[in-house]
């Protein structure tokens, strides 16, 4: 998990203070979570035991760190986020994003990072759908001028 965390964009690590890794005791569902109003997140190690789960785990880590940025910091303007969300007219980059504004924020950040920085790993049809469904949220994230190191823009 340390290597995965180290590869996260700088802005996602700036506000996080602690990571708790819970061992697999065979009775959990692999859930990762953020404690509300705390700069920490919890990882259940059972999710990432095999290499096929690495990409999923990376996306989940981004998602959870996005919750910290939105909940705990003043880095995100709630009114600007809600405006961008409303302008995109109830279209989302994932089914889970439809749950509520907080989950939409975290899922949209995952999609935006993929679109801008890992587009070579995403199907063209998915890229088209993200551009169509969330143009205002993409513009919102683009406008934040976040420190993306070590990520580089995809061509």
N, C-alpha and C positions, 0 to 999 in steps of 0.2 A: 504493500500500500504506500510505503514511503516513496518508492520510485514513481508510482502513478501520481501521487500528490505533488512531487517535485516537478512533474511535467505539466502541471496545471498552469494556465495563464496567471501571471503575477497578480492581477487585480482580484482574482478569486481567492488567493491565499492571504491577501493583505488584512482582511477583517476576521479571519478565522484564528482562534487562539488554541483550540484543543481538538484532538481527534481521539475518540474512544473506539477501540477495536474489541468487539465481543466475540468470544470463541464460540464455535459451533458445538452446541450440546445436543443436536438432533431434534430439538423441539421448536425450532424457530422457522420462520419463512424467509430468512435472508434479508429482511427489511433494513434499510438504512434510514436514518432520520436526523432531524435538527431539533434541538430543544428550543422552544419558542423564546425569543428575546435573549438567547445566549449565543456566544461566539464559539460554538462547538458543534461537531456533528458526530454521529455514531455509525459505525460500520459493523455489520454482521459478516464475519469472514466467510461464512458458508457460501455466499453468493459468488465468490471469485476463486473457487478452488481449481477450476480448470482453465486452460488458456483460451477456450472458446468464449469465455465470459469476460475477457479483458476489455473489449470494446464496450460492452454493456456496463461494466463497472466504472469505466471512465466517464460514460454519459451520466451515470447515477451520481458520481462524485461531483461533476459539474452542476448537476441539478441541485444537490444538497447545498453546495457552496453558494449557489445563486440565492437560495432561501436566506442564508445568513446576510448576504448583501442587502436584500430587500427588507428584511425584518429588523435588522439591528443597526444599520448605518443610515446616515443622511445622504448617501451617495445617489439614491434613486428617488426622484420626485414622484410621489404617488399620483399626483394629479396628471402629470405628463404621461405616466404609464397607463393610467385609466383612459386617457384621451386616445392614445395610440391603439389601445385594445378595442375601444369602442369604434374607432374609425375602420378597423379591420372587420367589422360587421359579423361577429360571432363565427368566425372561421379560425381554426386552430391548427397547429402543426402536429398535434397528437390527440388521441382520445382522452388521455389523462389531463391534458391542458384544459379541457372543457369543465373540469371539476370545480374550479374557482379561480379567482384572479391570482392568488399566490402560486398555485400549481401552473397556471398559464405562464406566469413570469419565468419560473424555473425551466419549464419545458421550452418556452420560446428562446431562452438563452442558450439552451443546448442546441436547438435548431439553428439559431443565428451563428453560433460558433462553428457548427458544421458547415453551414453555407459559406461563411466568409473564410474559414481557415482549414477546412478539411473537405472541400467540395470534390476533390478527386476521389474520395472514398464513398460518395453518395450517388445513388442512381439519379440520372438526369430527370426522370419523371418526378422524383421526390424534390429535387431542386426547383423544378418548375412549380410544383404545388406550394412549396414554402414561399416562393416569390409572389405567387398569386394570392395565397391565403393570409399572409402576414406582412404586407409591405410597410405598414406604419410601425409595427413593432420592430422590424428590421431597421428602419430609419431611426427609431428611438435608440436602439442599441448602438448603431453607427455613430450617433451624435454624442454618446457618452465619452468618447475618446479615452478608452480604457487602456491601461498598460498591459499589452498582450504578450509580453515576453514570456516564454520563448516561441510563441506561435508566429507564423508568418502568413501573410495573405495568400490564398490559393489563386492560381491562375485559371 
